Amino acid sequence: MKITVDLTEKEIREITCMTGIAKKGPAIRKLLADTLILRRRAEISAKFLSGEWSAELKGYEKSRTSDRQESQTLAESWRD
């Protein structure tokens, strides 16, 4: 589908610089696609932060404690 968009030359230069694509059409298409991805990620993040979505990570706390103890042991042995 083709659409017409009115942009200033300054906006076009900024878009091409930001995307690293010299041609106007592909640069605008990349900027739009990247923006959509960022919006989707923000929506997903908001669902996790609000508690609407969650993930149970079995063994996470035990593994984290083990990693911290190992790091502490290595730090102490390094100092000796």
C-alpha positions in Angstrom: 0.0 0.0 0.0 1.3 3.4 -0.8 0.6 6.5 1.2 1.6 10.2 1.0 3.3 11.8 3.9 4.3 15.5 4.2 7.6 15.8 5.9 10.1 18.7 6.0 13.6 18.3 4.5 14.9 18.6 8.1 12.7 15.7 9.2 13.8 13.6 6.2 17.5 14.2 6.9 16.9 13.3 10.6 15.1 10.1 9.6 17.8 9.0 7.1 20.5 9.8 9.6 18.7 7.9 12.4 18.1 4.8 10.3 21.3 4.9 8.3 19.4 4.5 5.1 19.9 7.1 2.4 16.7 6.5 0.4 13.6 8.2 1.7 11.0 5.4 1.3 13.1 2.6 2.9 14.2 5.0 5.7 10.7 5.9 6.6 9.6 2.3 6.4 12.4 1.2 8.8 11.6 4.0 11.2 8.0 3.0 11.2 8.8 -0.7 11.7 11.2 0.1 14.6 8.6 2.4 16.2 6.0 -0.4 16.1 8.4 -2.9 17.6 9.2 -0.5 20.5 5.5 0.2 21.1 4.8 -3.6 21.3 7.7 -4.1 23.7 6.4 -1.2 25.8 2.9 -2.8 26.0 4.4 -6.2 26.9 6.6 -4.6 29.6 3.6 -2.7 31.0 1.7 -6.0 31.4 4.5 -7.5 33.3 5.0 -4.4 35.5 1.3 -4.2 36.3 1.1 -7.8 37.2 -1.3 -8.7 34.4 1.3 -11.1 33.1 3.9 -13.0 35.1 6.4 -15.7 34.7 7.4 -18.2 37.3 11.1 -19.0 37.1 11.6 -22.3 38.9 14.9 -22.5 40.7 15.8 -18.8 40.2 16.1 -17.8 43.8 18.2 -20.9 44.6 20.5 -20.3 41.6 20.9 -16.6 42.5 21.8 -17.5 46.1 24.3 -20.0 44.8 25.9 -17.6 42.4 26.2 -14.9 45.1 27.9 -17.4 47.4 30.3 -18.5 44.7 31.2 -14.9 43.9 31.8 -14.2 47.6 34.0 -17.3 47.9 36.0 -16.3 44.8 36.4 -12.7 46.1 37.6 -13.9 49.5 40.1 -16.4 48.0 41.5 -13.7 45.7 42.2 -11.5 48.6 44.2 -14.2 50.5 
